[in-house]
Amino acid sequence: KHLKQSFKSIKSSFYNIRKHKSIVIFLIARLVYNDALITIFAFGGIYAKEVFNFTFNEIFLFGIVLNITAGIGAFALGFLDDIIGGKKTIQISNIGFIIATILAVLAPNFNYGKIVFWFSGALIGIFAGPSQAASRSLMGRLTPKNKENQFYGFFAFSGKATAFIGPLLFSTIVSFTNSLRAGLAIVSILFFIGIILLN
């Protein structure tokens, strides 16, 4: 009986969300740009070690810097959501992610490549906080009253259901090209696709 009611509730939720095109488009876009961000967090340390010969302590410090800058970004750029709205804040964040990933890909070409890579990591952190906060607030604005539980369930699902796609794509590109830089370049394309879908 309970199982039947659960399936009935899920079916009803899918039917309801299909009637809200703006939410569906947003959730699909989030699938893509959130996947890209997950990939960066998953492979950033490996990229740092293999491309820039980071030590374990440097990788550990890099992770700390990402978390600190994410907090700073969420605090410092939180006002953007109130001024220009969640959608534009997400788009600005995605542009920031693209710049950061391109810098990380090109960093080995510079004389001070390691410094450039540290800067790109800080940029990722700065925009990670606003992107995630703005995504939640935009979902709140798009969700109709009395549908919060159902639709936020889809929001949570969109952040986890395809979390393997970005890492899988990254790994596949690296295996074919034998280049971590090529794999990271693909991530910037995912952010770009996210921008187009959300536009």
N, C-alpha and C positions, 0 to 999 in steps of 0.2 A: 504493500500500500504506500509506504513512504517513498519507495523507489519510483513508483508510478507518478507520485506527486512531484518528485524532483525533476523527472523528465518533462512533465507537463509545464513546470515552472521555467525550465531551460528553453523549451519550445516557445513559450509565451514571450520570454526575454528576447529571443532572436527575432520574433515577429515584430515586437515593439521597436527594437533598435533599427530594423530595416526601414522603418517609416521616418527615421531621422538621418537624412543623407549627410548632413554636415558632421554628425558624430561618427558615422561610418568612415567617411573620408579622413577625419582626424585620427581615428584609431589605426587605420591602414598606414597613414604617414608616420605615426608614432612607432608602429612595428618596425619601420625601416630605420628611422634616425636613432631610436633607442637601441636597436640591434647593433648599429655602428658604434655607439658609445660603449656598449657591453664588450665589443670586440677590442676596442682600444684598451679598456681596463684589463681585459684578459691577456692581451699579448704585448702590452706596453713594456713590461719588465723584460720579457724575452727579447724584444726589439732593442731595448737599451743594452742588454748584455751582449747580444750577438753583433750589433752594429757599432756600438760605442765602448764595448768592453767594460761595462759597468760592473763594479764589484757587488757582492751581496749587500754590503752596508749602503752603497750608493742607491741600489734598487729599493732598499727599505726606506731610505731618506726620500727617494722620488715618490714613493707611495704616500708618505707623510705630507709632502709638499702638495700633492694632488688633493688630498683631503682638506688641508688648510686653505688652499686657494678656492676650493669648492665652497667652503664656508664663507670666505670673504666675498666671493662672487654672488652667492645667494643673498648676503646682507647688503652689499653695495649696489647690486643691480636689481634688487627686489622691487624697487620703486618703478622700474620700467613697466612691469605688469599693470600697475595702477594707471600709468600715464598713457601707454600706447596699446595696452591689451596683451593677453596671453599669446595670441597667435603671432604677433609681430615680435614679441620677446623670444619665442621659440625660433623664429626665422633668423633673428640676429644671432642667437646662440649657435644655430646650425652653420651660419656663415663663419662664425668664430671657430667652430670645430674644423671646417674645411681649411681655413687658413692655418690652423695649428697642425693638422695632419700633413698638409703640403710642406710646411716648414720642417716637420720631422723627416719627411721623405727626402727633402733637399739638403738637410743639415750636414750629411757627410761630405758634401761638395764644398762647404765653407771651411776656412782656416780655423775658425772657432766653432766647429760643428757641434761639439758637446754642449757649449753654452746655448747655442740656438735650439738644441733639443730640449734642454732644461726650460727654456722660454716657451717652447711649444707645449710642454707638459703643464706649465703654469696656466697657459691659455685654456687648455682642456678643462682644468680644474675650475677656473673662473667662470666658464660658461656652463659647466655641468650642473651647478646649483640652480641658476635661473631657468635652465631648460626643464629640469625635473619639476621645479616648483610651478612654473608657468603651465606645464602640461596638466598638472593636477587642477590648477585654478581654471584653465580653459575647459576642462571636462566638466567642472562644476557649473560653469556658465552655460554650457551647451545642454546639460542634462535637464530634462523637464522635471517639475516638482512631482514628488511621490514615486519617482523612478530611480532615485539615487542608488539604492542598494543593487538593483539589477544592472544599471549601466556602469557603475564603478566596478562591478564584477568583470565586465568586459574590458574595462580600463586596465585592471590588474592582469587579466588574461593576455591583453595585447603586449604587456611588458615582459611576459614570460614564455608564451606559447612558441614563439619563433626565435628565442634567444640563441638557438644553436646555429641559425642560418649565417649570421655574420662571421662567427669563428670558423664555420665550415667553409665559407667562401674564401676567407683569409687563408686558411690552411691549404685549400685546393690551389689557389693562385701561387702560393709559395712553393708547393710541391711541383708545379708545372714550370715555374720560372727559376726556382732555386734562389729567390730573392725576397727577403722580408720587406724590402722597400716597395716592391710591386704589390705585395699583400696589403701594405698600409695605404697605398695609393687607391686601392679598390674601396677602402673604408671611406675615403673622402667622396667617392662617387655615391656611396649609399647616403651620405648626408645630403648631397645634391638632389638625389631622388626624393628624399624626405621633404626638401624645400619645394620641389615641383608639386608633389602630391598635396602639400598643405596650402599651397598658394591659391 
